[in-house]
Amino acid sequence: MQPANAPLMSHLFILGRQPELSLAELGAFFDNGVRWDGRSELAETGNPLPLPAPAFLRELGGTIGIMEVRVENVPEIALASEIKNLLQKEYDGKGKLPFAIDTMVRGQGVSLMRRLLTGVKKALRAEGVPAKFLNNNFSAVSRVLSFKEGLPQTGRHLVIVPDEINKGRFRIAAVRALQDVDEYSKRDYGKVFRDSRAGMLPPKLAQMMINLAVGAKTDDYLVYDPFCGSGTILMEAMLRGCSVAGSDLEAETVRHTEENIDWFRGNFKIDPAQGAVLFAKSAENVLPGDLAPLFDSSTKLAIVAEPFLGPPMRDEPDDRTLQHVIEKLSNLYLSFFENLAKWIPSGTPIVFLFPFWKRHHHQFVHLSEKLVDKIVGLGYSKSALAPLERTALPYQRPDQIVGRDIVRLIKH
C-alpha cells in the first residue's frame, strides 16, 4: 500500500482495435486527463480512477485492460530484481507462486522476456519462494489465461513498458483488470433474438456510444434509442444503471426487444426499478408523450442510436447503387433530426452512427461529411470528441464494405 503522502499511481489503459475511439471513450470520463502518443496501444492518466479497476473496466467497451504503474525509471539490469521484490510481496506461503511477465518493448521483447522469466524465477527460489511462470514457451500470456488464473486480482501479471521520460529505462506495471471475453460473448450471442439481416451492433460499440453520450454519470439519465433493433443499446444502458426507452418501425422487432430485455434483466441482475418503455413507431414521427411515463420536462435525456445503415453489401457498390442508398438514408436521417429538434430538451447529447462505404482504390464515401452540417442547421451543434477533438470517429473491421462513423451532437 502507498504511504499517505506518496504520489498518485499512474494507470495505463490497453486500447482496443480502434484506439482513437477507445481514447475518446476514456476522454468522456477524464476530460483531457488522458495522454496518448498517437502510435502505441497504451494511453495513460495520472488521475484517480472513478471506480476500482475491475469495476471501471466493465463500464468501458474500448479498453482491453487496465494496468497500474508500480516502479519507474528502472535500468534493464535491475528489472529482474525489482520484479522479484514485487512478486515476493504477493506470496502467501502456499504452494508455488504463479506469475506472468509480458513486455511492450519493440525490437527486444521476446529476448528480454526470456531473460526476465528465468532470472526472476531463480531469484525467487533463492529467497525461498517456489514459483512458476505461466508464459508458455516464453511467449506472451493470453488475456484469457491471465483472467482465468486470477492474476490481475493479485498483481502477479507484470508488464515491462519503456519509460518515455527516462529514455533507455523502463517502467513495471501490474495488470489490475482484463476484459471478460466470456461475458461479452454471453451478452452478444446469448440473448433470445439476434437479427443477422439488420447488421448486428456489438455490445462493446454500444457501450462506447453510451459513454460518449453521458460519461460517468449515467444513473440519472433516460437513454432513448429510436432505432432499437434487437435492443443492444438499451441493454448496455441498463447495465450502466440507466432507464431506457426504445422504438422501432416494426412491432415484431419491438416484441423481440422486449424478449431480449426480459432475458437481460434475469441474467445480469438489473435493478427492477430501472424502467423500460418500448413502442412501435417511425423514428420520424416520435413525440415526447410516446416516452411516458419515463420522460417529462425534468428528465435528463440522451439519444444513442444506430439507425438503418442501408442494405448489407458484400462487394463495393457502384456509383448508381451508392447514390440511391445515400439519397434514401439522407431523407430518413434529416427527417428524423428535424422532428427530434421540436421536442427534446436543450443540451440533450446525441450519439449517432452514420455509414460510410469502402470504394475502389481504398477510397471511402462518408455520409456524415454530406449531412452533419445540414443537421446542425436544424438546431444542433457539433460536439468534438476529446482528447483528439475530432467530430467523427470511424469504426470498421478490415473486411467490411460498410463502416460506421460515430458522431456526437448537442441540441441547442
Contacts in CASP RR format, 6 or more apart in sequence:
PFRMAT RR
TARGET T0000
AUTHOR 0000-0000-0000
METHOD contacts of the structure
MODEL  1
MQPANAPLMSHLFILGRQPELSLAELGAFFDNGVRWDGRSELAETGNPLP
LPAPAFLRELGGTIGIMEVRVENVPEIALASEIKNLLQKEYDGKGKLPFA
IDTMVRGQGVSLMRRLLTGVKKALRAEGVPAKFLNNNFSAVSRVLSFKEG
LPQTGRHLVIVPDEINKGRFRIAAVRALQDVDEYSKRDYGKVFRDSRAGM
LPPKLAQMMINLAVGAKTDDYLVYDPFCGSGTILMEAMLRGCSVAGSDLE
AETVRHTEENIDWFRGNFKIDPAQGAVLFAKSAENVLPGDLAPLFDSSTK
LAIVAEPFLGPPMRDEPDDRTLQHVIEKLSNLYLSFFENLAKWIPSGTPI
VFLFPFWKRHHHQFVHLSEKLVDKIVGLGYSKSALAPLERTALPYQRPDQ
IVGRDIVRLIKH
2 9 0 8 1.000
8 46 0 8 1.000
8 47 0 8 1.000
8 48 0 8 1.000
9 46 0 8 1.000
9 68 0 8 1.000
9 69 0 8 1.000
9 70 0 8 1.000
10 44 0 8 1.000
10 45 0 8 1.000
10 46 0 8 1.000
10 68 0 8 1.000
10 69 0 8 1.000
11 44 0 8 1.000
11 45 0 8 1.000
11 46 0 8 1.000
11 49 0 8 1.000
11 53 0 8 1.000
11 66 0 8 1.000
11 67 0 8 1.000
11 68 0 8 1.000
11 69 0 8 1.000
11 176 0 8 1.000
12 42 0 8 1.000
12 43 0 8 1.000
12 44 0 8 1.000
12 66 0 8 1.000
12 67 0 8 1.000
12 68 0 8 1.000
12 69 0 8 1.000
12 161 0 8 1.000
12 173 0 8 1.000
13 22 0 8 1.000
13 26 0 8 1.000
13 34 0 8 1.000
13 42 0 8 1.000
13 43 0 8 1.000
13 44 0 8 1.000
13 45 0 8 1.000
13 63 0 8 1.000
13 65 0 8 1.000
13 66 0 8 1.000
13 67 0 8 1.000
14 41 0 8 1.000
14 42 0 8 1.000
14 63 0 8 1.000
14 64 0 8 1.000
14 65 0 8 1.000
14 66 0 8 1.000
14 67 0 8 1.000
15 22 0 8 1.000
15 23 0 8 1.000
15 36 0 8 1.000
15 41 0 8 1.000
15 42 0 8 1.000
15 43 0 8 1.000
15 62 0 8 1.000
15 63 0 8 1.000
15 64 0 8 1.000
16 22 0 8 1.000
16 41 0 8 1.000
16 62 0 8 1.000
16 63 0 8 1.000
16 64 0 8 1.000
18 62 0 8 1.000
18 393 0 8 1.000
18 394 0 8 1.000
18 395 0 8 1.000
19 36 0 8 1.000
19 38 0 8 1.000
19 41 0 8 1.000
19 43 0 8 1.000
20 388 0 8 1.000
20 390 0 8 1.000
20 393 0 8 1.000
21 62 0 8 1.000
21 208 0 8 1.000
21 393 0 8 1.000
21 394 0 8 1.000
21 395 0 8 1.000
21 406 0 8 1.000
22 43 0 8 1.000
22 61 0 8 1.000
22 62 0 8 1.000
22 63 0 8 1.000
22 208 0 8 1.000
23 34 0 8 1.000
23 36 0 8 1.000
23 43 0 8 1.000
23 387 0 8 1.000
23 388 0 8 1.000
24 208 0 8 1.000
24 212 0 8 1.000
24 385 0 8 1.000
24 386 0 8 1.000
24 387 0 8 1.000
24 388 0 8 1.000
24 390 0 8 1.000
24 393 0 8 1.000
24 406 0 8 1.000
25 60 0 8 1.000
25 61 0 8 1.000
25 62 0 8 1.000
25 63 0 8 1.000
25 208 0 8 1.000
25 211 0 8 1.000
25 212 0 8 1.000
26 34 0 8 1.000
26 43 0 8 1.000
26 45 0 8 1.000
26 60 0 8 1.000
26 63 0 8 1.000
27 33 0 8 1.000
27 34 0 8 1.000
27 385 0 8 1.000
27 386 0 8 1.000
27 387 0 8 1.000
28 211 0 8 1.000
28 212 0 8 1.000
28 214 0 8 1.000
28 215 0 8 1.000
28 216 0 8 1.000
28 386 0 8 1.000
29 50 0 8 1.000
29 211 0 8 1.000
29 215 0 8 1.000
29 216 0 8 1.000
30 45 0 8 1.000
30 47 0 8 1.000
31 386 0 8 1.000
31 387 0 8 1.000
32 386 0 8 1.000
32 387 0 8 1.000
33 45 0 8 1.000
33 46 0 8 1.000
33 47 0 8 1.000
33 387 0 8 1.000
34 43 0 8 1.000
34 44 0 8 1.000
34 45 0 8 1.000
34 387 0 8 1.000
35 43 0 8 1.000
35 44 0 8 1.000
35 45 0 8 1.000
36 42 0 8 1.000
36 43 0 8 1.000
36 44 0 8 1.000
36 387 0 8 1.000
37 164 0 8 1.000
40 104 0 8 1.000
41 104 0 8 1.000
42 104 0 8 1.000
42 161 0 8 1.000
49 56 0 8 1.000
49 66 0 8 1.000
50 56 0 8 1.000
50 216 0 8 1.000
51 59 0 8 1.000
53 66 0 8 1.000
53 68 0 8 1.000
53 152 0 8 1.000
53 176 0 8 1.000
53 177 0 8 1.000
54 152 0 8 1.000
54 153 0 8 1.000
54 176 0 8 1.000
54 177 0 8 1.000
56 66 0 8 1.000
56 177 0 8 1.000
57 63 0 8 1.000
57 65 0 8 1.000
57 66 0 8 1.000
57 177 0 8 1.000
57 178 0 8 1.000
57 179 0 8 1.000
58 180 0 8 1.000
59 207 0 8 1.000
59 211 0 8 1.000
59 240 0 8 1.000
60 207 0 8 1.000
60 208 0 8 1.000
60 211 0 8 1.000
61 179 0 8 1.000
61 203 0 8 1.000
61 204 0 8 1.000
61 205 0 8 1.000
61 207 0 8 1.000
61 208 0 8 1.000
61 211 0 8 1.000
62 204 0 8 1.000
62 207 0 8 1.000
62 208 0 8 1.000
63 179 0 8 1.000
64 143 0 8 1.000
64 178 0 8 1.000
64 179 0 8 1.000
65 143 0 8 1.000
65 175 0 8 1.000
65 177 0 8 1.000
65 178 0 8 1.000
65 179 0 8 1.000
66 175 0 8 1.000
66 176 0 8 1.000
66 177 0 8 1.000
67 159 0 8 1.000
67 173 0 8 1.000
67 174 0 8 1.000
67 175 0 8 1.000
67 176 0 8 1.000
68 173 0 8 1.000
68 174 0 8 1.000
68 176 0 8 1.000
69 161 0 8 1.000
69 171 0 8 1.000
69 172 0 8 1.000
69 173 0 8 1.000
70 86 0 8 1.000
70 158 0 8 1.000
70 172 0 8 1.000
70 173 0 8 1.000
70 174 0 8 1.000
71 82 0 8 1.000
71 86 0 8 1.000
71 171 0 8 1.000
71 172 0 8 1.000
72 163 0 8 1.000
72 165 0 8 1.000
72 166 0 8 1.000
72 169 0 8 1.000
72 171 0 8 1.000
73 163 0 8 1.000
73 165 0 8 1.000
73 166 0 8 1.000
73 169 0 8 1.000
73 171 0 8 1.000
74 82 0 8 1.000
74 163 0 8 1.000
74 169 0 8 1.000
74 170 0 8 1.000
74 171 0 8 1.000
74 172 0 8 1.000
75 168 0 8 1.000
75 169 0 8 1.000
75 170 0 8 1.000
76 112 0 8 1.000
76 168 0 8 1.000
76 169 0 8 1.000
76 170 0 8 1.000
79 116 0 8 1.000
79 160 0 8 1.000
79 170 0 8 1.000
79 172 0 8 1.000
80 115 0 8 1.000
80 116 0 8 1.000
80 119 0 8 1.000
80 120 0 8 1.000
80 123 0 8 1.000
81 123 0 8 1.000
82 172 0 8 1.000
83 101 0 8 1.000
83 116 0 8 1.000
83 120 0 8 1.000
83 158 0 8 1.000
83 172 0 8 1.000
84 120 0 8 1.000
84 123 0 8 1.000
84 124 0 8 1.000
84 127 0 8 1.000
86 155 0 8 1.000
86 158 0 8 1.000
86 172 0 8 1.000
86 174 0 8 1.000
87 97 0 8 1.000
87 99 0 8 1.000
87 120 0 8 1.000
87 124 0 8 1.000
87 129 0 8 1.000
87 131 0 8 1.000
87 156 0 8 1.000
87 158 0 8 1.000
88 124 0 8 1.000
88 127 0 8 1.000
88 129 0 8 1.000
90 97 0 8 1.000
90 154 0 8 1.000
90 155 0 8 1.000
90 156 0 8 1.000
91 97 0 8 1.000
91 129 0 8 1.000
93 129 0 8 1.000
95 130 0 8 1.000
96 130 0 8 1.000
96 131 0 8 1.000
96 132 0 8 1.000
97 124 0 8 1.000
97 129 0 8 1.000
97 130 0 8 1.000
97 131 0 8 1.000
97 132 0 8 1.000
97 156 0 8 1.000
98 131 0 8 1.000
98 132 0 8 1.000
98 133 0 8 1.000
98 134 0 8 1.000
98 149 0 8 1.000
98 151 0 8 1.000
98 156 0 8 1.000
99 120 0 8 1.000
99 131 0 8 1.000
99 132 0 8 1.000
99 133 0 8 1.000
99 134 0 8 1.000
99 151 0 8 1.000
99 156 0 8 1.000
99 157 0 8 1.000
99 158 0 8 1.000
100 133 0 8 1.000
100 134 0 8 1.000
100 135 0 8 1.000
100 141 0 8 1.000
100 146 0 8 1.000
100 149 0 8 1.000
100 151 0 8 1.000
100 156 0 8 1.000
100 157 0 8 1.000
100 158 0 8 1.000
101 113 0 8 1.000
101 116 0 8 1.000
101 117 0 8 1.000
101 120 0 8 1.000
101 133 0 8 1.000
101 135 0 8 1.000
101 158 0 8 1.000
101 159 0 8 1.000
101 160 0 8 1.000
102 113 0 8 1.000
102 135 0 8 1.000
102 140 0 8 1.000
102 141 0 8 1.000
102 157 0 8 1.000
102 158 0 8 1.000
102 159 0 8 1.000
102 160 0 8 1.000
103 109 0 8 1.000
103 112 0 8 1.000
103 113 0 8 1.000
103 116 0 8 1.000
103 159 0 8 1.000
103 160 0 8 1.000
103 161 0 8 1.000
104 159 0 8 1.000
104 160 0 8 1.000
104 161 0 8 1.000
104 162 0 8 1.000
105 112 0 8 1.000
105 160 0 8 1.000
105 161 0 8 1.000
105 162 0 8 1.000
105 170 0 8 1.000
110 138 0 8 1.000
110 139 0 8 1.000
112 160 0 8 1.000
113 135 0 8 1.000
113 138 0 8 1.000
113 140 0 8 1.000
113 160 0 8 1.000
114 138 0 8 1.000
116 160 0 8 1.000
117 133 0 8 1.000
117 135 0 8 1.000
117 138 0 8 1.000
120 131 0 8 1.000
120 133 0 8 1.000
121 131 0 8 1.000
121 132 0 8 1.000
121 133 0 8 1.000
124 130 0 8 1.000
124 131 0 8 1.000
125 131 0 8 1.000
134 141 0 8 1.000
134 145 0 8 1.000
134 146 0 8 1.000
134 149 0 8 1.000
134 151 0 8 1.000
135 141 0 8 1.000
141 151 0 8 1.000
141 157 0 8 1.000
143 178 0 8 1.000
143 179 0 8 1.000
143 181 0 8 1.000
144 181 0 8 1.000
146 152 0 8 1.000
146 157 0 8 1.000
146 175 0 8 1.000
146 178 0 8 1.000
147 178 0 8 1.000
147 179 0 8 1.000
147 180 0 8 1.000
147 181 0 8 1.000
151 157 0 8 1.000
151 175 0 8 1.000
152 175 0 8 1.000
152 176 0 8 1.000
152 177 0 8 1.000
152 178 0 8 1.000
155 174 0 8 1.000
155 175 0 8 1.000
155 176 0 8 1.000
156 174 0 8 1.000
157 174 0 8 1.000
157 175 0 8 1.000
158 172 0 8 1.000
158 173 0 8 1.000
158 174 0 8 1.000
158 175 0 8 1.000
159 172 0 8 1.000
159 173 0 8 1.000
159 174 0 8 1.000
159 175 0 8 1.000
160 170 0 8 1.000
160 171 0 8 1.000
160 172 0 8 1.000
161 170 0 8 1.000
161 171 0 8 1.000
161 172 0 8 1.000
161 173 0 8 1.000
162 168 0 8 1.000
162 169 0 8 1.000
162 170 0 8 1.000
162 171 0 8 1.000
163 169 0 8 1.000
163 170 0 8 1.000
163 171 0 8 1.000
184 203 0 8 1.000
184 204 0 8 1.000
186 267 0 8 1.000
187 203 0 8 1.000
187 235 0 8 1.000
187 236 0 8 1.000
187 264 0 8 1.000
187 268 0 8 1.000
188 200 0 8 1.000
188 202 0 8 1.000
188 203 0 8 1.000
190 263 0 8 1.000
191 230 0 8 1.000
191 235 0 8 1.000
191 260 0 8 1.000
191 263 0 8 1.000
191 264 0 8 1.000
192 256 0 8 1.000
192 259 0 8 1.000
192 260 0 8 1.000
192 262 0 8 1.000
192 263 0 8 1.000
193 230 0 8 1.000
193 256 0 8 1.000
193 257 0 8 1.000
193 259 0 8 1.000
193 260 0 8 1.000
194 200 0 8 1.000
194 230 0 8 1.000
195 229 0 8 1.000
195 230 0 8 1.000
195 253 0 8 1.000
195 256 0 8 1.000
197 312 0 8 1.000
198 229 0 8 1.000
198 230 0 8 1.000
199 309 0 8 1.000
199 312 0 8 1.000
200 230 0 8 1.000
200 232 0 8 1.000
201 232 0 8 1.000
201 233 0 8 1.000
201 306 0 8 1.000
202 232 0 8 1.000
203 232 0 8 1.000
203 235 0 8 1.000
203 236 0 8 1.000
205 395 0 8 1.000
205 404 0 8 1.000
206 232 0 8 1.000
206 233 0 8 1.000
206 235 0 8 1.000
206 236 0 8 1.000
206 237 0 8 1.000
206 304 0 8 1.000
207 236 0 8 1.000
207 240 0 8 1.000
208 406 0 8 1.000
209 233 0 8 1.000
209 304 0 8 1.000
209 306 0 8 1.000
209 351 0 8 1.000
209 353 0 8 1.000
209 406 0 8 1.000
210 218 0 8 1.000
210 223 0 8 1.000
210 233 0 8 1.000
210 236 0 8 1.000
210 237 0 8 1.000
210 240 0 8 1.000
210 242 0 8 1.000
210 302 0 8 1.000
210 304 0 8 1.000
210 351 0 8 1.000
212 351 0 8 1.000
212 385 0 8 1.000
212 406 0 8 1.000
212 408 0 8 1.000
213 223 0 8 1.000
213 302 0 8 1.000
213 303 0 8 1.000
213 304 0 8 1.000
213 349 0 8 1.000
213 350 0 8 1.000
213 351 0 8 1.000
213 408 0 8 1.000
214 221 0 8 1.000
214 223 0 8 1.000
214 242 0 8 1.000
214 302 0 8 1.000
214 349 0 8 1.000
218 237 0 8 1.000
218 240 0 8 1.000
218 241 0 8 1.000
218 242 0 8 1.000
219 240 0 8 1.000
219 241 0 8 1.000
219 242 0 8 1.000
220 300 0 8 1.000
221 237 0 8 1.000
221 242 0 8 1.000
221 243 0 8 1.000
221 300 0 8 1.000
221 301 0 8 1.000
221 302 0 8 1.000
222 242 0 8 1.000
222 243 0 8 1.000
222 244 0 8 1.000
222 245 0 8 1.000
222 291 0 8 1.000
222 294 0 8 1.000
222 295 0 8 1.000
222 299 0 8 1.000
222 300 0 8 1.000
222 301 0 8 1.000
222 302 0 8 1.000
223 233 0 8 1.000
223 234 0 8 1.000
223 237 0 8 1.000
223 242 0 8 1.000
223 243 0 8 1.000
223 244 0 8 1.000
223 245 0 8 1.000
223 302 0 8 1.000
223 303 0 8 1.000
223 304 0 8 1.000
224 244 0 8 1.000
224 245 0 8 1.000
224 246 0 8 1.000
224 291 0 8 1.000
224 295 0 8 1.000
224 301 0 8 1.000
224 302 0 8 1.000
224 303 0 8 1.000
224 304 0 8 1.000
225 231 0 8 1.000
225 233 0 8 1.000
225 234 0 8 1.000
225 244 0 8 1.000
225 245 0 8 1.000
225 246 0 8 1.000
225 247 0 8 1.000
225 303 0 8 1.000
225 304 0 8 1.000
225 305 0 8 1.000
226 246 0 8 1.000
226 247 0 8 1.000
226 248 0 8 1.000
226 283 0 8 1.000
226 286 0 8 1.000
226 303 0 8 1.000
226 305 0 8 1.000
226 307 0 8 1.000
226 336 0 8 1.000
226 340 0 8 1.000
227 247 0 8 1.000
227 248 0 8 1.000
227 283 0 8 1.000
227 305 0 8 1.000
227 306 0 8 1.000
227 307 0 8 1.000
227 308 0 8 1.000
228 234 0 8 1.000
228 246 0 8 1.000
228 247 0 8 1.000
228 248 0 8 1.000
228 253 0 8 1.000
228 254 0 8 1.000
228 257 0 8 1.000
228 278 0 8 1.000
229 248 0 8 1.000
229 253 0 8 1.000
229 256 0 8 1.000
229 257 0 8 1.000
230 253 0 8 1.000
230 256 0 8 1.000
230 257 0 8 1.000
230 260 0 8 1.000
231 246 0 8 1.000
231 257 0 8 1.000
231 260 0 8 1.000
231 261 0 8 1.000
233 304 0 8 1.000
233 305 0 8 1.000
233 306 0 8 1.000
234 244 0 8 1.000
234 246 0 8 1.000
234 257 0 8 1.000
234 261 0 8 1.000
234 276 0 8 1.000
235 260 0 8 1.000
235 261 0 8 1.000
235 264 0 8 1.000
237 244 0 8 1.000
237 304 0 8 1.000
238 244 0 8 1.000
238 261 0 8 1.000
238 264 0 8 1.000
238 265 0 8 1.000
238 268 0 8 1.000
238 270 0 8 1.000
238 274 0 8 1.000
238 276 0 8 1.000
239 264 0 8 1.000
239 268 0 8 1.000
239 270 0 8 1.000
241 270 0 8 1.000
241 271 0 8 1.000
241 274 0 8 1.000
242 274 0 8 1.000
242 302 0 8 1.000
243 274 0 8 1.000
243 275 0 8 1.000
243 276 0 8 1.000
243 294 0 8 1.000
244 274 0 8 1.000
244 275 0 8 1.000
244 276 0 8 1.000
244 277 0 8 1.000
245 276 0 8 1.000
245 277 0 8 1.000
245 278 0 8 1.000
245 291 0 8 1.000
245 294 0 8 1.000
245 295 0 8 1.000
246 254 0 8 1.000
246 257 0 8 1.000
246 276 0 8 1.000
246 277 0 8 1.000
246 278 0 8 1.000
246 279 0 8 1.000
247 254 0 8 1.000
247 278 0 8 1.000
247 279 0 8 1.000
247 280 0 8 1.000
247 281 0 8 1.000
247 283 0 8 1.000
247 286 0 8 1.000
247 290 0 8 1.000
248 254 0 8 1.000
248 257 0 8 1.000
248 280 0 8 1.000
249 280 0 8 1.000
249 281 0 8 1.000
249 282 0 8 1.000
249 283 0 8 1.000
250 280 0 8 1.000
251 280 0 8 1.000
253 280 0 8 1.000
254 278 0 8 1.000
254 279 0 8 1.000
254 280 0 8 1.000
257 278 0 8 1.000
258 278 0 8 1.000
261 276 0 8 1.000
261 278 0 8 1.000
264 270 0 8 1.000
265 272 0 8 1.000
275 294 0 8 1.000
277 290 0 8 1.000
277 291 0 8 1.000
277 292 0 8 1.000
277 293 0 8 1.000
277 294 0 8 1.000
279 290 0 8 1.000
281 290 0 8 1.000
283 305 0 8 1.000
283 307 0 8 1.000
283 332 0 8 1.000
283 336 0 8 1.000
283 339 0 8 1.000
284 332 0 8 1.000
284 335 0 8 1.000
284 336 0 8 1.000
284 339 0 8 1.000
285 339 0 8 1.000
286 339 0 8 1.000
286 340 0 8 1.000
287 343 0 8 1.000
288 295 0 8 1.000
288 343 0 8 1.000
289 295 0 8 1.000
295 301 0 8 1.000
297 345 0 8 1.000
299 345 0 8 1.000
301 344 0 8 1.000
301 345 0 8 1.000
301 348 0 8 1.000
302 348 0 8 1.000
302 349 0 8 1.000
302 350 0 8 1.000
302 351 0 8 1.000
303 340 0 8 1.000
303 344 0 8 1.000
303 348 0 8 1.000
303 349 0 8 1.000
303 350 0 8 1.000
303 351 0 8 1.000
303 352 0 8 1.000
304 350 0 8 1.000
304 351 0 8 1.000
305 350 0 8 1.000
305 351 0 8 1.000
305 352 0 8 1.000
305 353 0 8 1.000
306 353 0 8 1.000
306 404 0 8 1.000
307 329 0 8 1.000
307 332 0 8 1.000
307 333 0 8 1.000
307 336 0 8 1.000
307 352 0 8 1.000
307 353 0 8 1.000
308 329 0 8 1.000
308 332 0 8 1.000
309 329 0 8 1.000
309 353 0 8 1.000
309 355 0 8 1.000
309 402 0 8 1.000
309 403 0 8 1.000
309 404 0 8 1.000
310 325 0 8 1.000
310 328 0 8 1.000
310 329 0 8 1.000
310 355 0 8 1.000
310 402 0 8 1.000
311 325 0 8 1.000
312 402 0 8 1.000
313 357 0 8 1.000
313 401 0 8 1.000
313 402 0 8 1.000
314 401 0 8 1.000
315 401 0 8 1.000
316 357 0 8 1.000
316 358 0 8 1.000
316 359 0 8 1.000
316 360 0 8 1.000
316 401 0 8 1.000
317 325 0 8 1.000
317 357 0 8 1.000
317 359 0 8 1.000
317 401 0 8 1.000
322 357 0 8 1.000
322 359 0 8 1.000
322 365 0 8 1.000
326 365 0 8 1.000
326 367 0 8 1.000
326 370 0 8 1.000
329 355 0 8 1.000
329 367 0 8 1.000
330 367 0 8 1.000
330 370 0 8 1.000
330 371 0 8 1.000
333 354 0 8 1.000
333 367 0 8 1.000
333 371 0 8 1.000
333 375 0 8 1.000
334 371 0 8 1.000
334 374 0 8 1.000
334 375 0 8 1.000
334 378 0 8 1.000
337 375 0 8 1.000
337 378 0 8 1.000
337 380 0 8 1.000
338 378 0 8 1.000
340 350 0 8 1.000
340 411 0 8 1.000
341 378 0 8 1.000
341 379 0 8 1.000
341 380 0 8 1.000
341 411 0 8 1.000
344 411 0 8 1.000
345 411 0 8 1.000
346 411 0 8 1.000
346 412 0 8 1.000
347 410 0 8 1.000
347 411 0 8 1.000
347 412 0 8 1.000
348 410 0 8 1.000
348 411 0 8 1.000
349 383 0 8 1.000
349 408 0 8 1.000
349 409 0 8 1.000
349 410 0 8 1.000
350 380 0 8 1.000
350 408 0 8 1.000
350 409 0 8 1.000
350 410 0 8 1.000
350 411 0 8 1.000
351 406 0 8 1.000
351 407 0 8 1.000
351 408 0 8 1.000
352 406 0 8 1.000
352 407 0 8 1.000
352 408 0 8 1.000
352 409 0 8 1.000
353 395 0 8 1.000
353 404 0 8 1.000
353 405 0 8 1.000
353 406 0 8 1.000
353 407 0 8 1.000
354 366 0 8 1.000
354 367 0 8 1.000
354 368 0 8 1.000
354 371 0 8 1.000
354 372 0 8 1.000
354 392 0 8 1.000
354 404 0 8 1.000
354 405 0 8 1.000
354 407 0 8 1.000
355 367 0 8 1.000
355 402 0 8 1.000
355 403 0 8 1.000
355 404 0 8 1.000
355 405 0 8 1.000
356 364 0 8 1.000
356 365 0 8 1.000
356 366 0 8 1.000
356 367 0 8 1.000
356 368 0 8 1.000
356 394 0 8 1.000
356 396 0 8 1.000
356 402 0 8 1.000
356 403 0 8 1.000
356 404 0 8 1.000
356 405 0 8 1.000
357 364 0 8 1.000
357 365 0 8 1.000
357 401 0 8 1.000
357 402 0 8 1.000
357 403 0 8 1.000
358 364 0 8 1.000
358 400 0 8 1.000
358 401 0 8 1.000
358 402 0 8 1.000
358 403 0 8 1.000
359 365 0 8 1.000
366 392 0 8 1.000
366 405 0 8 1.000
367 405 0 8 1.000
368 392 0 8 1.000
368 405 0 8 1.000
368 407 0 8 1.000
369 392 0 8 1.000
372 382 0 8 1.000
372 391 0 8 1.000
372 392 0 8 1.000
372 407 0 8 1.000
372 409 0 8 1.000
375 409 0 8 1.000
376 382 0 8 1.000
376 409 0 8 1.000
379 411 0 8 1.000
379 412 0 8 1.000
380 409 0 8 1.000
380 410 0 8 1.000
380 411 0 8 1.000
380 412 0 8 1.000
381 409 0 8 1.000
381 410 0 8 1.000
381 412 0 8 1.000
382 391 0 8 1.000
382 407 0 8 1.000
382 408 0 8 1.000
382 409 0 8 1.000
383 391 0 8 1.000
383 408 0 8 1.000
383 409 0 8 1.000
383 410 0 8 1.000
384 390 0 8 1.000
384 391 0 8 1.000
385 391 0 8 1.000
385 393 0 8 1.000
385 406 0 8 1.000
385 408 0 8 1.000
391 407 0 8 1.000
391 408 0 8 1.000
392 405 0 8 1.000
392 406 0 8 1.000
392 407 0 8 1.000
393 405 0 8 1.000
393 406 0 8 1.000
394 403 0 8 1.000
394 404 0 8 1.000
394 405 0 8 1.000
394 406 0 8 1.000
395 403 0 8 1.000
395 404 0 8 1.000
395 405 0 8 1.000
395 406 0 8 1.000
396 403 0 8 1.000
396 404 0 8 1.000
END
